[in-house]
């Protein structure tokens, strides 16, 4: 396993009190919140608006409606998480969530309203109350991103932004704490090529590892760079085995690869039905909520029915006459999804939509406590890059945007307490015996095929062993010249290896982790699986840890 990416020596240097990596809801919120602790530099891999946030269709969940409560939201989240949520983290999410959404509205975010001017609240799978705020019908992420970028633009002089920059590795001081990052800027100017940003604190908000499987709802930039960087640096990552496959992604054919159109859960929330090729509503009787069961239940239901019938996909029926659906309803409530369907020759008001599960969200990431602190001093993580314990074995629909808001603000509050009295750490050179490795760009596609075949929705000891063997073989495909695609391939390979290790160890079916050879859940697995890279051997080591996120071991003020 690689302990450092092979890269040229930094050719330029910069300084900020806090460097935030990522520009989705978590990254920009963290950057705005970190201003109270000093200077901020925000690094983003492409453009500010190119991350996963803009693709969020369904909305943002919060107890904003009459009759709803944080306690009810907490219970729904715990049920979806299948017993392995960190209840302290969930309580922070649901109690601080409504105020965080109101602050987002104060920044300029505009959510859809009812006739009386109140926020229109919908329902999605796993929620027992209407608590999903949406914008533009099915363009919530795009509106949240727009509002946050606009707020960022009003902070000229307070937050510096470096775009088109891939984070490489963590800089550490003599005590092992975070002291900045190295990164590669893909452009020309005063800061191009590989450079180093020295900082008192580093916040990772780099999103998930959406490109680790063939079919995904994630953009191409989601290659897990921040999580891989933290793992190489010695931080603990956790819950990587809990990958949520969204049950209703438009099926584009067996040869389709990369990002594919998501058909939001909110469509089922409005009354759409899942049917097989014979028109049978196969989810009825499998769960009390039928099509609105938690995502892992629906994804498994679709996979089972596909196996029973031999069909390559199922169908979503949201045609005129189903619940409130009509052409006008599609145009106003789900304009983005409607346009996506039309682009693929499907009129959703008249035609069935072919759907199948695809990789959607990583519930795991860099393990943090309830203030975003990781096991490395002054290294923080939030959003999909983090494992706060909020999601447990299966993220409750529309909790992700809320998690990004709440825990990014918590990081800002923690930084404000710590950084003003913190001396700027001095980065030290990595020891000469640290191994740096780089894999060929072609490894990425092979990792994706291998993971889809053996570590996707359906897993077993046999399939995971085959996958681990193939990943080990791919580790020998070294590249000579450092460049973007090779760095991304190396990051994905590391995370795939860690995911498979956790999935092989967890001998049970729980939430979004489905073991065919262990179809039941077991109380002995009410634990979190944390993985580290052993610096002495270069091997991944996975161990059981308690669910609760007491202050991280080794974290110092």
Protein Blocks (a to p, Z undefined) as FASTA:
>chain_A
ZZbdcddddfbdcddfbdcedjbfklmmmmmmmmmnoccddddfbbmklmmklmpmnbcc
ddfbghiafklmmmmmmmmnnopacfklmmmmmmmmmmmmmmmmmnopacdddfkopacd
dddehiabdfbdceehiammmmmmmmmmmmmmmmghjaccdehiacfbdcddfkopaebd
cdddddedjbgcjdddddfbdcddebpakllpfbdcbdfklnolmmmmmmmnopacehkl
mccddfbdcdebjkbgcjdddddfklmmnopacddfkopafkgojamnlmmmcfklmmmm
mmmmmmmnopabdcddfbehiajbcfklmmmmmmmlmmmmmmnopafklpccddddddfb
dfbdcdddfkopafbehiacehjlbcehlnmmoccehklmmmmmmmmmmmmmmmmmmmmm
pccdddddddfklccddddfklmmmmmmmmmmmmmmbccfklmmmmmmmmmmmmmmccfb
dcfklmmmmmmmmmmmmmmmmmmmmgcdehjbccfklmbccfklmccddddddfknopac
dddddfblcddehiaZZ
